[in-house]
């Protein structure tokens, strides 16, 4: 069974089929690469959240969980959530804190970014939901009290520039 490997000619029907298949694979790989890099850039983007009603800042480094995998993971696996940090889960109507190691504050929003519900200091192993909500912001415990955020407040999101990391 040794011998030379078989080479296909590109002039026959098998060759044309092979070339078509290779072209599709290359295009699919290029599409997948561009999608992954776009999602990576989106995941690196940070937002600043301002309560326009009360003129307070809820978070200065808000991450966005817009993919299914990011929404499923949420804050699970983290040791803590720093002051000024948070996670915006879009879309989301409920949150669980199973296996989490720290308490969080939750701010449920509708599509117009109006606060539908606030839940302060949700400890590990709890469930919270707000069916009319479209998204939720997970913040460090105590943020709701510090910013006086209430139901009906209007929030605004602003992009935050993240400096490029230079590994030297």
C-alpha positions as CSV (number, residue, x, y, z in Angstrom):
1,X,0.0,0.0,0.0
2,X,3.1,2.3,0.1
3,X,3.9,4.3,-3.0
4,X,3.3,7.8,-4.0
5,X,0.3,9.8,-2.8
6,X,-2.4,10.3,-5.3
7,X,-2.6,13.8,-6.8
8,X,-5.9,15.2,-8.1
9,X,-6.0,17.2,-11.3
10,X,-7.8,20.5,-11.0
11,X,-9.1,20.2,-14.5
12,X,-11.6,17.3,-13.9
13,X,-14.9,17.5,-12.0
14,X,-13.3,16.1,-8.8
15,X,-10.6,18.8,-9.0
16,X,-13.2,21.6,-9.5
17,X,-15.2,20.2,-6.6
18,X,-12.1,20.2,-4.5
19,X,-11.2,23.8,-5.4
20,X,-14.8,24.9,-4.6
21,X,-14.6,23.2,-1.2
22,X,-11.2,24.7,-0.4
23,X,-12.6,28.2,-1.3
24,X,-15.5,27.7,1.0
25,X,-13.3,26.6,3.8
26,X,-11.0,29.6,3.4
27,X,-14.0,32.0,3.3
28,X,-15.5,30.3,6.4
29,X,-12.2,30.5,8.2
30,X,-11.9,34.2,7.3
31,X,-15.4,34.9,8.5
32,X,-14.9,33.0,11.7
33,X,-11.6,34.9,12.4
34,X,-13.2,38.3,11.8
35,X,-16.2,37.4,14.0
36,X,-13.9,36.2,16.8
37,X,-11.7,39.3,16.7
38,X,-14.8,41.6,16.6
39,X,-16.2,39.8,19.7
40,X,-12.9,40.1,21.4
41,X,-12.7,43.8,20.7
42,X,-16.3,44.2,21.9
43,X,-15.6,42.2,25.1
44,X,-12.6,44.5,25.8
45,X,-14.8,47.6,25.4
46,X,-15.7,49.3,28.7
47,X,-18.6,51.6,29.5
48,X,-19.3,54.2,32.1
49,X,-22.8,54.2,33.6
50,X,-24.3,57.5,34.8
51,X,-27.6,57.9,36.7
52,X,-28.9,61.0,34.9
53,X,-31.8,61.4,37.4
54,X,-29.5,61.7,40.4
55,X,-26.3,62.9,38.7
56,X,-24.2,60.0,40.1
57,X,-21.9,57.4,38.5
58,X,-22.7,53.7,39.1
59,X,-19.7,52.3,37.3
60,X,-16.6,53.6,35.5
61,X,-15.4,50.2,34.2
62,X,-18.5,48.3,33.0
63,X,-18.0,45.1,31.0
64,X,-20.7,43.9,28.6
65,X,-21.9,40.3,28.4
66,X,-23.7,40.2,25.1
67,X,-22.8,36.7,23.9
68,X,-24.5,33.6,25.2
69,X,-21.3,32.2,26.8
70,X,-20.6,35.6,28.5
71,X,-24.1,35.8,29.8
72,X,-24.0,32.2,31.2
73,X,-20.7,32.8,33.0
74,X,-21.5,36.3,34.3
75,X,-19.4,37.0,37.4
76,X,-19.0,33.3,38.3
77,X,-15.5,32.3,39.1
78,X,-14.4,35.8,40.2
79,X,-13.0,36.4,43.6
80,X,-14.5,39.9,43.9
81,X,-15.8,42.9,42.0
82,X,-13.8,46.1,42.4
83,X,-15.3,49.5,43.2
84,X,-16.4,51.2,40.0
85,X,-16.5,47.9,38.1
86,X,-19.6,46.0,36.9
87,X,-21.1,43.7,34.3
88,X,-24.0,44.6,32.0
89,X,-25.9,41.4,30.9
90,X,-28.0,42.0,27.8
91,X,-30.6,40.5,27.4
92,X,-31.3,39.3,30.9
93,X,-34.4,39.0,33.2
94,X,-33.0,37.0,36.1
95,X,-29.8,36.4,37.9
96,X,-28.5,33.6,40.2
97,X,-25.6,33.9,42.6
98,X,-24.9,30.1,43.0
99,X,-21.3,29.4,43.7
100,X,-20.4,33.1,43.9
101,X,-18.1,34.3,46.7
102,X,-19.4,37.8,47.3
103,X,-22.6,39.8,47.4
104,X,-23.6,42.1,44.5
105,X,-26.1,44.8,43.8
106,X,-28.5,44.4,40.8
107,X,-30.1,47.1,38.7
108,X,-32.7,45.8,36.2
109,X,-33.3,48.0,33.1
110,X,-35.9,48.2,30.4
111,X,-35.0,48.8,26.7
112,X,-35.0,52.6,27.3
113,X,-32.4,52.2,30.1
114,X,-34.9,53.2,32.8
115,X,-34.4,51.4,36.1
116,X,-37.2,48.8,36.6
117,X,-36.0,47.3,39.8
118,X,-33.0,47.5,42.2
119,X,-31.9,44.7,44.5
120,X,-29.2,45.5,47.1
121,X,-26.7,43.1,48.5
122,X,-27.7,39.8,46.9
123,X,-25.7,37.2,48.8
124,X,-24.4,33.9,47.3
125,X,-26.9,31.2,46.5
126,X,-29.9,33.4,45.7
127,X,-32.1,34.0,42.7
128,X,-33.5,37.4,41.6
129,X,-35.7,38.2,38.6
130,X,-37.6,41.0,37.0
131,X,-39.8,39.9,34.1
132,X,-40.4,43.4,32.5
133,X,-36.6,44.0,32.4
134,X,-34.5,43.7,29.3
135,X,-31.1,43.8,30.9
136,X,-29.3,43.9,34.3
137,X,-26.3,45.5,35.7
138,X,-24.3,43.6,38.3
139,X,-22.4,46.0,40.6
140,X,-20.4,45.7,43.9
141,X,-22.5,45.5,47.0
142,X,-23.2,49.0,48.4
143,X,-23.3,50.8,45.0
144,X,-27.1,51.2,45.0
145,X,-27.0,52.8,48.5
146,X,-24.0,55.0,47.6
147,X,-25.6,56.3,44.4
148,X,-29.2,56.5,45.7
149,X,-30.4,54.7,42.6
150,X,-34.2,54.0,42.6
151,X,-36.9,52.6,40.4
152,X,-37.7,55.0,37.5
153,X,-34.2,56.6,37.3
154,X,-32.8,57.1,33.8
155,X,-29.4,55.8,33.1
156,X,-26.9,56.6,30.4
157,X,-23.9,54.7,29.0
158,X,-20.7,56.3,27.8
159,X,-17.8,54.5,26.1
160,X,-14.5,54.5,28.0
161,X,-11.2,54.4,26.3
162,X,-9.0,51.5,27.4
163,X,-5.3,52.1,27.0
164,X,-3.5,49.4,24.9
165,X,-1.5,47.0,27.1
166,X,2.2,46.8,26.1
167,X,3.8,43.7,27.4
168,X,7.5,44.4,27.6
